[in-house]
């Protein structure tokens, strides 16, 4: 019998808890990533620790949480009850140990699986936990889940509570970098969902008095709202909604038990249905669902007993019921919306009139577009153009039960040589390639009509499957992969303009990136180093000594497929295109793509820093 066919007792091994987490981190924290995406593992680690502090706040203890980030070390301190001192080591290092199995205490808790801080411990090269109760303190330190120091209980004058400090392990999270924008967004969400809570992050205070109303207030500028934000609340549900004057698509923020369910789920589906049904009944008109929901910007939060999520990272709710002996999620959400929204519209005729005008306008626009849309679809069918533009992958974001769905990526490339290199070196399971031909059209100031009339935009929209609703989005990451020269920069701007103009929520929700590609290759006979900046090139030359060979890459087409796989694989470097609430989308578009002088446009293109200059809201 050949060696590879032997299957004996020696092949069976049991991993202890920390080995299993370190060997299969994706099962516990989703994808690893390098910090360029909001759902990368390093943010999930912070979230797991904060979730425990939130549970303390919900139980009525500890109204402040302090979070600090220095270099790569994160510290989270609450002023709750503190972990019972005799269990400090067990709670962070023994699976299936925690306070949340007593469902009386944590009926609608964020995390119910007893894994959270154990995963953080196992995936950190330094982890310290301190608990203060009854003027006594107990502390312990770990490395990769192994206990390295256990301090005895001592007297202290410090305030009660728990403090966790950790540094994520760089052997697991390679080349990672925390981005403040993602951390601040996460912390603000905690405040919106827990009114009265204060979170202090590196000295900055975050607090919310009006919950989801404040979330929408930051998301959509006052002069872009068709009517004032509607804000409705009950014990286990809260919603806020308005319609945008400038946005084409629907935009939703959804939460379950304080968890941001970025992929929605049963509660969001029920909410979208309930709005349509309630509005139809209120006006007694059989409107199309898409006309009612077009341009809606809204947020919903529900609290469910023992929720069932479709993945460990809890991005999509799978539960159909609110809890044991409770109504279905669908019935609960529908009854709430039907009663509260209907009452609100009766009591606020100005809002009802504004909403009606918006629906009728959406109906007119849809009818105007229907002929063009049909023509575009027929044209695409006849020419089989989808196949020419898109080289698809196997796993998509919509396959939420597939553990790799969050890795699904579409590269938008320009030119045959760059498309060819990426296509040959990509991972066919999770990476798709969409090829542009030349520069896309400047869509600034144009209506949705152009998306159907322009072949490339129509096919790009179809490839992403976002024509009707964002829930169908097929790729978690949309990556613009162009040359780093002026032409490449201009193509980036034109694509960012397209997304800002017609699908801004793709950017708001953190799906759009720029691919960083190396500028230089420095090598000798033993080693090759790819450099993304002049500083990296100098460091590589110093490291390799002698006279290494230096190649300057002028464009993506010059990089061979064999080399390209290094830049779009495990060590991929992505710059997120971000939005904040400081500037309106309209003013950003005007600034970048309006009728500026050629000098000013050249200045903008040459100075575009994706992370800094395209952060608007």
C-alpha positions as CSV (number, residue, x, y, z in Angstrom):
1,X,0.0,0.0,0.0
2,X,1.4,3.4,-0.9
3,X,2.3,5.7,1.9
4,X,-0.3,8.3,0.9
5,X,-3.2,5.8,1.1
6,X,-2.4,4.7,4.7
7,X,-4.9,6.0,7.2
8,X,-4.2,4.9,10.8
9,X,-4.5,6.2,14.4
10,X,-1.4,8.3,13.8
11,X,-3.3,10.4,11.2
12,X,-5.9,11.4,13.8
13,X,-5.0,14.3,16.1
14,X,-6.8,16.7,18.4
15,X,-5.9,20.3,18.3
16,X,-6.2,22.3,21.4
17,X,-8.4,25.4,21.3
18,X,-5.6,27.9,20.5
19,X,-4.0,25.7,17.8
20,X,-7.4,25.3,16.1
21,X,-8.1,29.1,16.1
22,X,-4.6,29.8,14.8
23,X,-4.8,27.1,12.1
24,X,-8.3,28.1,11.0
25,X,-8.7,31.8,11.9
26,X,-11.3,32.3,9.2
27,X,-13.8,30.1,11.0
28,X,-13.7,32.5,14.0
29,X,-13.1,36.0,12.5
30,X,-13.9,35.8,8.8
31,X,-11.1,36.9,6.4
32,X,-7.7,38.0,7.6
33,X,-6.9,40.9,5.3
34,X,-4.4,43.7,6.0
35,X,-6.7,46.4,7.4
36,X,-7.7,48.0,4.1
37,X,-11.2,46.6,4.4
38,X,-13.7,47.3,7.3
39,X,-14.4,43.6,7.7
40,X,-10.8,42.5,8.0
41,X,-9.8,40.4,10.9
42,X,-7.9,43.0,12.9
43,X,-11.2,45.0,13.3
44,X,-13.1,41.9,14.3
45,X,-10.6,41.4,17.1
46,X,-11.4,44.9,18.4
47,X,-15.1,44.3,18.0
48,X,-15.0,41.0,20.0
49,X,-13.4,42.8,22.9
50,X,-15.8,45.8,22.8
51,X,-18.8,43.5,22.5
52,X,-18.1,42.3,26.1
53,X,-18.0,45.9,27.3
54,X,-21.3,46.7,25.5
55,X,-22.9,43.7,27.3
56,X,-21.8,45.3,30.6
57,X,-23.4,48.7,29.5
58,X,-26.6,46.9,28.5
59,X,-26.7,45.3,32.0
60,X,-26.6,48.8,33.4
61,X,-23.0,49.1,34.5
62,X,-20.2,51.1,32.9
63,X,-21.4,54.0,30.8
64,X,-18.0,54.8,29.4
65,X,-15.6,52.7,27.3
66,X,-12.0,53.8,26.7
67,X,-10.3,52.6,23.5
68,X,-6.7,53.4,22.7
69,X,-4.5,52.5,19.7
70,X,-0.8,53.1,19.8
71,X,1.3,51.7,17.0
72,X,-0.3,48.3,16.6
73,X,-1.3,47.8,20.2
74,X,-5.0,48.1,21.1
75,X,-6.4,48.7,24.6
76,X,-10.0,48.5,25.6
77,X,-11.2,49.4,29.1
78,X,-14.7,49.3,30.5
79,X,-16.1,50.3,33.9
80,X,-18.5,47.4,34.3
81,X,-18.6,44.7,37.0
82,X,-15.2,43.2,36.1
83,X,-14.6,39.5,35.5
84,X,-14.9,37.5,38.7
85,X,-11.2,37.3,39.8
86,X,-11.0,33.6,40.1
87,X,-12.1,33.2,36.5
88,X,-10.0,35.8,34.8
89,X,-7.6,33.2,33.1
90,X,-10.4,30.8,32.2
91,X,-12.7,33.4,30.6
92,X,-10.0,34.3,28.0
93,X,-8.5,30.9,27.5
94,X,-11.0,28.1,28.0
95,X,-13.5,27.4,25.2
96,X,-17.2,27.3,26.2
97,X,-16.5,29.4,29.3
98,X,-18.3,32.7,29.8
99,X,-21.1,34.6,31.5
100,X,-23.5,34.5,28.5
101,X,-24.8,30.9,28.8
102,X,-27.0,32.1,31.6
103,X,-29.6,33.5,29.2
104,X,-31.3,35.5,32.0
105,X,-28.3,37.8,32.2
106,X,-27.6,38.1,28.5
107,X,-30.8,37.3,26.6
108,X,-30.1,39.7,23.8
109,X,-26.4,39.6,23.9
110,X,-24.1,40.4,20.9
111,X,-22.0,37.3,21.2
112,X,-23.4,34.1,22.5
113,X,-20.8,31.5,21.5
114,X,-18.1,32.0,24.2
115,X,-15.4,32.3,21.6
116,X,-14.8,36.1,21.2
117,X,-11.9,37.0,23.5
118,X,-10.4,33.5,23.2
119,X,-10.0,34.1,19.5
120,X,-8.4,37.5,20.2
121,X,-6.1,35.9,22.7
122,X,-5.0,33.1,20.3
123,X,-4.4,35.5,17.4
124,X,-2.3,38.0,19.4
125,X,1.4,37.8,20.1
126,X,0.7,39.9,23.2
127,X,-2.5,39.7,25.2
128,X,-3.1,41.1,28.7
129,X,-6.3,41.0,30.7
130,X,-6.9,42.9,33.9
131,X,-10.0,42.8,36.1
132,X,-10.8,45.1,39.1
133,X,-13.6,44.1,41.6
134,X,-14.1,45.1,45.2
135,X,-10.8,47.1,45.3
136,X,-8.8,44.1,44.1
137,X,-7.1,43.5,40.8
138,X,-6.1,40.3,39.0
139,X,-4.1,40.2,35.7
140,X,-2.7,37.7,33.3
141,X,-0.7,37.8,30.1
142,X,-0.6,35.5,27.1
143,X,1.3,35.0,23.8
144,X,-0.5,33.2,21.0
145,X,-2.9,31.9,23.6
146,X,-0.2,30.5,25.9
147,X,-0.2,31.8,29.5
148,X,3.1,33.7,30.1
149,X,2.3,35.5,33.3
150,X,-0.3,35.2,36.0
151,X,-0.2,37.9,38.6
152,X,-1.7,37.2,42.1
153,X,-4.7,39.2,43.4
154,X,-3.6,42.5,44.9
155,X,-5.3,45.5,46.5
156,X,-5.9,48.5,44.2
157,X,-7.7,51.9,44.3
158,X,-8.5,51.7,40.6
159,X,-12.2,51.8,39.5
160,X,-13.9,48.5,38.8
161,X,-14.0,47.0,35.3
162,X,-12.1,45.1,32.8
163,X,-9.1,46.1,30.6
164,X,-7.9,44.1,27.6
165,X,-4.7,45.0,25.8
166,X,-3.5,43.1,22.7
167,X,-1.2,43.2,19.7
168,X,-2.4,41.2,16.7
169,X,0.1,38.5,15.6
170,X,1.9,39.7,12.4
171,X,2.7,36.1,11.4
172,X,-1.1,35.7,10.9
173,X,-2.1,39.2,9.9
174,X,0.6,40.1,7.4
175,X,1.6,43.7,6.7
176,X,-1.5,45.0,8.5
177,X,-2.3,48.6,9.3
178,X,-5.2,49.9,11.3
179,X,-7.2,52.7,9.6
180,X,-8.8,55.2,12.0
181,X,-11.8,55.8,9.7
182,X,-12.9,52.1,10.1
183,X,-12.4,52.1,13.8
184,X,-14.3,55.4,14.3
185,X,-17.2,54.2,12.2
186,X,-17.4,51.0,14.3
187,X,-17.3,53.0,17.5
188,X,-19.9,55.5,16.3
189,X,-22.2,52.6,15.4
190,X,-21.9,51.3,19.0
191,X,-22.9,54.8,20.3
192,X,-25.9,55.0,17.9
193,X,-27.2,51.6,19.1
194,X,-26.6,52.3,22.7
195,X,-27.8,55.8,23.5
196,X,-26.2,57.2,26.7
197,X,-23.0,55.3,26.0
198,X,-19.7,57.3,25.7
199,X,-16.7,55.9,23.9
200,X,-13.4,57.7,24.2
201,X,-11.0,56.8,21.4
202,X,-7.5,58.2,21.6
203,X,-8.9,61.1,23.6
204,X,-11.9,61.8,21.2
205,X,-15.4,61.4,22.7
206,X,-18.2,59.7,20.8
207,X,-21.8,59.8,22.1
208,X,-25.3,59.7,20.7
209,X,-28.6,60.9,22.2
210,X,-30.9,60.2,19.2
211,X,-29.7,56.7,18.1
212,X,-30.3,55.8,14.5
213,X,-31.6,59.3,13.8
214,X,-28.0,60.5,14.5
215,X,-26.6,57.8,12.2
216,X,-28.7,59.0,9.2
217,X,-28.0,62.6,10.2
218,X,-24.3,62.0,9.6
219,X,-25.0,59.9,6.5
220,X,-27.2,62.2,4.4
221,X,-26.7,66.0,4.3
222,X,-29.7,68.0,5.5
223,X,-30.1,69.7,2.0
224,X,-30.2,66.3,0.3
225,X,-33.2,65.0,2.3
226,X,-36.7,65.0,0.7
227,X,-38.2,65.2,4.2
228,X,-37.0,65.3,7.8
229,X,-35.7,62.0,9.1
230,X,-38.6,59.8,10.4
231,X,-37.4,58.1,13.7
232,X,-39.6,55.4,15.2
233,X,-38.8,53.2,18.3
234,X,-40.1,50.4,20.5
235,X,-38.6,48.0,23.0
236,X,-36.9,45.7,20.5
237,X,-36.9,47.7,17.3
238,X,-35.8,51.1,16.1
239,X,-35.8,52.6,12.6
240,X,-34.9,55.9,10.9
241,X,-35.6,56.7,7.3
242,X,-35.7,59.5,4.7
243,X,-35.4,59.7,0.9
244,X,-32.4,61.4,-0.9
245,X,-32.8,64.1,-3.6
246,X,-29.6,63.1,-5.4
247,X,-29.1,59.4,-4.9
248,X,-30.5,56.8,-7.3
249,X,-30.3,53.6,-5.3
250,X,-31.5,52.3,-2.0
251,X,-29.2,52.4,1.0
252,X,-29.7,50.5,4.3
253,X,-27.9,50.2,7.6
254,X,-29.0,47.2,9.5
255,X,-28.2,45.9,13.0
256,X,-29.2,42.9,15.2
257,X,-28.4,43.0,18.9
258,X,-25.9,45.8,18.2
259,X,-24.1,43.9,15.4
260,X,-23.8,45.6,12.1
261,X,-25.4,43.1,9.7
262,X,-23.7,44.4,6.5
263,X,-25.2,41.6,4.4
264,X,-28.7,42.2,5.8
265,X,-30.8,39.1,6.5
266,X,-34.4,38.3,7.5
267,X,-34.9,41.5,9.4
268,X,-33.9,43.8,6.5
269,X,-35.9,41.7,4.0
270,X,-38.9,42.2,6.3
271,X,-38.3,45.9,6.7
272,X,-38.1,46.5,2.9
273,X,-41.3,44.5,2.4
274,X,-43.1,46.3,5.2
275,X,-42.3,49.8,3.9
276,X,-43.8,48.9,0.5
277,X,-46.9,47.4,2.0
278,X,-47.5,50.3,4.4
279,X,-47.0,53.0,1.8
280,X,-49.3,51.3,-0.7
281,X,-52.0,51.0,1.9
282,X,-51.5,54.6,3.2
283,X,-51.9,56.1,-0.3
284,X,-54.3,53.4,-1.4
285,X,-52.3,53.1,-4.7
286,X,-50.7,50.0,-6.1
287,X,-47.2,51.6,-6.6
288,X,-44.2,49.5,-7.8
289,X,-42.0,48.5,-4.9
290,X,-38.9,49.9,-6.7
291,X,-40.6,53.3,-7.0
292,X,-41.3,53.4,-3.3
293,X,-37.8,52.4,-2.3
294,X,-35.9,54.3,-4.9
295,X,-33.4,56.7,-3.2
296,X,-34.4,55.6,0.3
297,X,-31.7,56.0,3.0
298,X,-32.6,54.1,6.2
299,X,-31.4,52.2,9.2
300,X,-33.1,49.5,11.3
301,X,-32.0,47.8,14.5
302,X,-33.7,44.8,16.1
303,X,-33.1,42.8,19.3
304,X,-33.6,39.0,18.9
305,X,-33.3,36.3,21.5
306,X,-30.6,33.8,20.7
307,X,-30.1,35.0,17.1
308,X,-28.8,32.7,14.4
309,X,-26.4,34.2,12.0
310,X,-25.2,32.8,8.7
311,X,-21.5,33.1,9.6
312,X,-19.3,33.4,12.7
313,X,-18.7,37.1,11.9
314,X,-22.5,37.7,12.1
315,X,-22.9,39.8,9.0
316,X,-26.2,38.3,7.9
317,X,-29.1,37.3,10.1
318,X,-30.6,33.9,9.4
319,X,-33.1,33.7,12.3
320,X,-36.8,33.7,11.3
321,X,-38.1,34.2,14.8
322,X,-37.6,36.9,17.4
323,X,-36.9,34.1,20.0
324,X,-38.6,31.2,21.7
325,X,-42.4,31.7,22.0
326,X,-42.0,35.0,20.1
327,X,-43.5,36.0,16.7
328,X,-41.5,35.7,13.4
329,X,-39.1,38.4,12.6
330,X,-41.2,39.2,9.5
331,X,-44.4,39.6,11.4
332,X,-42.8,41.6,14.2
333,X,-41.1,44.1,11.8
334,X,-44.2,44.3,9.6
335,X,-46.6,45.0,12.5
336,X,-44.3,47.7,13.9
337,X,-43.8,49.5,10.6
338,X,-47.5,49.2,9.7
339,X,-48.6,50.8,12.9
340,X,-45.9,53.4,13.6
341,X,-45.2,54.5,10.0
342,X,-48.8,54.7,9.1
343,X,-49.5,56.8,12.2
344,X,-46.6,59.0,11.5
345,X,-47.7,59.7,7.9
346,X,-51.2,60.6,9.1
347,X,-49.9,62.9,11.7
348,X,-47.3,64.6,9.4
349,X,-49.1,65.5,6.1
350,X,-46.1,67.5,4.9
351,X,-43.9,64.4,5.0
352,X,-46.6,62.3,3.4
353,X,-46.9,64.9,0.5
354,X,-43.1,65.0,0.0
355,X,-42.9,61.2,0.0
356,X,-45.8,60.9,-2.5
357,X,-44.1,63.4,-4.9
358,X,-40.8,61.4,-4.7
359,X,-42.6,58.1,-5.5
360,X,-44.4,59.7,-8.5
361,X,-41.1,61.2,-9.8
362,X,-39.4,57.8,-9.5
363,X,-42.3,56.2,-11.4
364,X,-41.9,58.8,-14.2
365,X,-38.1,58.2,-14.4
366,X,-38.6,54.4,-14.5
367,X,-41.0,54.6,-17.4
368,X,-38.7,56.9,-19.3
369,X,-35.8,54.5,-18.7
370,X,-37.7,51.3,-19.5
371,X,-37.4,51.6,-23.3
372,X,-33.7,52.4,-23.0
373,X,-33.1,49.6,-20.5
374,X,-34.9,47.0,-22.8
375,X,-32.8,48.2,-25.8
376,X,-29.6,47.9,-23.8
377,X,-30.5,44.4,-22.6
378,X,-31.4,43.2,-26.1
379,X,-28.2,44.7,-27.5
380,X,-26.1,42.9,-24.9
381,X,-27.9,39.6,-25.5
382,X,-27.3,39.8,-29.3
383,X,-23.6,40.5,-29.0
384,X,-22.9,38.3,-26.0
385,X,-21.0,41.2,-24.7
386,X,-20.9,40.0,-21.1
387,X,-18.4,37.3,-22.1
388,X,-16.1,39.8,-23.7
389,X,-15.9,42.2,-20.7
390,X,-16.1,39.9,-17.7
391,X,-14.0,37.0,-16.8
392,X,-16.0,35.8,-13.8
393,X,-15.0,33.9,-10.7
394,X,-16.8,31.0,-9.0
395,X,-17.6,32.4,-5.5
396,X,-19.6,35.5,-5.1
397,X,-20.7,37.7,-2.1
398,X,-24.2,36.4,-2.5
399,X,-23.0,32.9,-1.6
400,X,-23.1,34.0,2.0
401,X,-22.8,30.4,3.3
402,X,-19.5,29.9,1.5
403,X,-16.6,30.9,3.9
404,X,-14.8,32.6,1.0
405,X,-17.7,34.9,-0.1
406,X,-16.1,37.9,1.6
407,X,-13.0,37.4,-0.5
408,X,-14.9,37.8,-3.8
409,X,-13.2,40.5,-5.8
410,X,-13.7,42.2,-9.2
411,X,-10.7,43.9,-10.8
412,X,-11.5,46.7,-13.2
413,X,-8.6,46.9,-15.6
414,X,-7.8,49.0,-18.7
415,X,-6.0,47.6,-21.8
416,X,-5.5,44.1,-23.0
417,X,-2.0,43.5,-21.6
418,X,-3.0,44.4,-18.0
419,X,-6.2,42.4,-18.2
420,X,-4.3,39.5,-19.6
421,X,-1.7,39.5,-16.8
422,X,-4.4,39.7,-14.1
423,X,-6.6,37.1,-15.7
424,X,-3.7,34.6,-16.0
425,X,-2.5,35.1,-12.4
426,X,-5.8,35.5,-10.5
427,X,-7.5,33.0,-8.2
428,X,-10.4,31.8,-10.4
429,X,-12.4,30.9,-7.3
430,X,-12.7,34.5,-5.9
431,X,-11.2,36.9,-8.4
432,X,-13.0,38.2,-11.5
433,X,-11.7,40.7,-14.1
434,X,-13.7,43.3,-15.9
435,X,-11.8,44.9,-18.9
436,X,-12.3,48.5,-20.0
437,X,-11.5,49.6,-23.5
438,X,-9.8,53.0,-23.2
439,X,-11.0,55.8,-21.0
440,X,-14.6,55.5,-19.7
441,X,-17.0,58.4,-20.2
442,X,-17.1,61.3,-17.7
443,X,-20.5,60.8,-16.2
444,X,-20.5,63.9,-14.1
445,X,-23.9,65.6,-14.1
446,X,-25.5,63.0,-16.3
447,X,-28.7,61.1,-15.5
448,X,-29.1,57.3,-15.0
449,X,-30.0,57.1,-18.7
450,X,-26.3,57.2,-19.6
451,X,-25.7,54.0,-17.7
452,X,-27.9,52.1,-20.2
453,X,-26.8,54.1,-23.3
454,X,-23.1,53.6,-22.6
455,X,-22.1,50.0,-23.3
456,X,-19.3,49.8,-20.8
457,X,-21.3,51.3,-17.9
458,X,-24.3,49.1,-18.7
459,X,-22.1,46.0,-18.6
460,X,-20.3,47.1,-15.5
461,X,-23.6,47.6,-13.7
462,X,-24.8,44.2,-15.0
463,X,-21.5,42.5,-13.9
464,X,-22.0,43.8,-10.3
465,X,-25.7,43.1,-10.5
466,X,-26.6,46.3,-8.7
467,X,-29.1,47.6,-11.2
468,X,-32.1,46.9,-9.0
469,X,-30.7,46.7,-5.4
470,X,-27.5,46.6,-3.5
471,X,-28.4,43.3,-1.8
472,X,-27.5,41.5,-5.1
473,X,-24.0,42.9,-5.2
474,X,-21.8,40.0,-6.4
475,X,-18.4,41.1,-5.2
476,X,-17.3,42.3,-1.8
477,X,-14.3,44.1,-3.2
478,X,-14.3,46.2,-6.4
479,X,-10.7,47.0,-7.2
480,X,-9.7,49.7,-9.8
481,X,-6.4,48.4,-11.3
482,X,-4.9,51.1,-13.5
483,X,-1.4,52.3,-14.3
484,X,0.0,54.8,-11.8
485,X,0.6,57.4,-14.5
486,X,-1.6,60.5,-15.4
487,X,-3.8,58.5,-17.8
488,X,-4.3,55.8,-15.2
489,X,-5.1,58.4,-12.5
490,X,-7.6,59.9,-14.9
491,X,-9.3,56.6,-15.5
492,X,-9.5,56.1,-11.7
493,X,-11.2,59.5,-11.3
494,X,-13.7,58.7,-14.1
495,X,-14.6,55.4,-12.4
496,X,-14.9,56.9,-9.0
497,X,-17.1,59.6,-10.5
498,X,-19.4,56.9,-12.0
499,X,-19.7,55.1,-8.6
500,X,-20.2,58.4,-6.7
501,X,-22.8,59.6,-9.2
502,X,-24.9,56.4,-9.4
503,X,-23.9,54.0,-6.7
504,X,-22.4,56.1,-3.8
505,X,-23.4,53.4,-1.2
506,X,-20.8,51.1,-2.8
507,X,-18.2,53.6,-1.5
508,X,-20.0,54.4,1.7
509,X,-20.1,50.7,2.6
510,X,-16.4,50.2,1.8
511,X,-16.5,48.1,-1.3
512,X,-14.3,50.3,-3.6
513,X,-10.5,50.1,-3.7
514,X,-7.5,51.1,-5.7
515,X,-4.9,48.4,-6.4
516,X,-1.4,49.3,-5.4
517,X,1.2,47.9,-7.8
518,X,5.0,48.0,-7.4
519,X,7.0,50.8,-9.0
520,X,10.3,48.9,-8.9
521,X,11.7,45.4,-8.9
522,X,15.1,45.1,-7.2
523,X,16.9,41.7,-7.5
524,X,20.1,39.9,-7.4
525,X,20.7,36.2,-8.1
526,X,19.4,35.1,-4.7
527,X,16.4,37.4,-3.9
528,X,13.8,39.6,-5.6
529,X,12.1,42.5,-3.8
530,X,9.2,44.5,-5.2
531,X,9.0,48.1,-4.1
532,X,6.0,50.4,-3.9
533,X,7.9,53.6,-3.2
534,X,11.2,55.3,-3.6
535,X,11.9,54.6,0.1
536,X,11.3,50.9,-0.3
537,X,13.6,50.9,-3.4
538,X,16.4,52.4,-1.3
539,X,15.9,50.0,1.5
540,X,15.9,47.0,-0.9
541,X,19.2,48.2,-2.5
542,X,20.7,48.5,0.9
543,X,19.5,45.0,1.8
544,X,20.8,43.3,-1.4
545,X,24.1,45.2,-1.3
546,X,26.4,45.2,-4.4
547,X,24.9,46.2,-7.7
548,X,21.4,44.7,-7.8
549,X,19.4,44.9,-11.0
550,X,16.6,47.6,-10.8
551,X,13.6,47.5,-13.1
552,X,11.1,50.5,-13.2
553,X,7.6,49.3,-14.1
554,X,5.9,51.9,-16.3
555,X,2.5,50.1,-16.5
556,X,0.7,47.0,-15.4
557,X,1.1,45.4,-18.8
558,X,4.9,45.2,-18.2
559,X,4.4,42.9,-15.2
560,X,4.3,39.2,-16.2
561,X,1.5,37.0,-15.0
562,X,4.0,35.0,-12.9
563,X,5.0,38.2,-11.1
564,X,1.4,39.6,-10.9
565,X,0.3,36.7,-8.7
566,X,2.5,38.2,-5.9
567,X,0.6,41.5,-6.0
568,X,-3.0,40.1,-6.1
569,X,-2.5,37.2,-3.8
570,X,-1.9,37.0,0.0
571,X,0.3,40.2,-0.1
572,X,-2.2,42.3,-2.1
573,X,-2.1,46.0,-1.2
574,X,-5.3,47.9,-1.5
575,X,-6.1,51.6,-0.8
576,X,-9.8,52.0,0.2
577,X,-11.7,54.8,-1.4
578,X,-13.4,56.3,1.6
579,X,-16.2,58.7,2.4
580,X,-16.7,60.8,5.5
581,X,-19.5,63.2,6.4
582,X,-17.5,66.5,5.9
583,X,-18.4,67.2,2.3
584,X,-21.4,66.4,0.1
585,X,-21.0,64.0,-2.8
586,X,-22.2,66.8,-5.1
587,X,-19.5,69.2,-4.1
588,X,-16.9,66.5,-4.4
589,X,-18.0,65.6,-8.0
590,X,-18.0,69.3,-8.9
591,X,-14.5,69.7,-7.5
592,X,-13.0,66.7,-9.3
593,X,-14.9,66.5,-12.5
594,X,-16.6,69.9,-13.0
595,X,-15.4,72.7,-15.4
596,X,-12.1,73.3,-13.8
597,X,-9.1,74.8,-15.6
598,X,-6.8,72.3,-17.2
599,X,-4.1,73.3,-14.7
600,X,-6.3,72.6,-11.8
601,X,-7.4,69.2,-13.2
602,X,-3.7,68.3,-13.7
603,X,-2.9,69.4,-10.1
604,X,-5.8,67.2,-8.8
605,X,-4.7,64.2,-10.9
606,X,-1.1,64.5,-9.9
607,X,-1.9,64.9,-6.2
608,X,-4.7,62.4,-5.8
609,X,-4.1,60.4,-2.6
610,X,-6.9,58.0,-2.5
611,X,-7.1,57.6,1.3
612,X,-6.8,61.3,2.0
613,X,-8.3,63.4,-0.8
614,X,-11.3,61.2,-1.7
615,X,-12.6,61.1,1.8
616,X,-15.9,62.9,1.6
617,X,-19.5,62.3,2.3
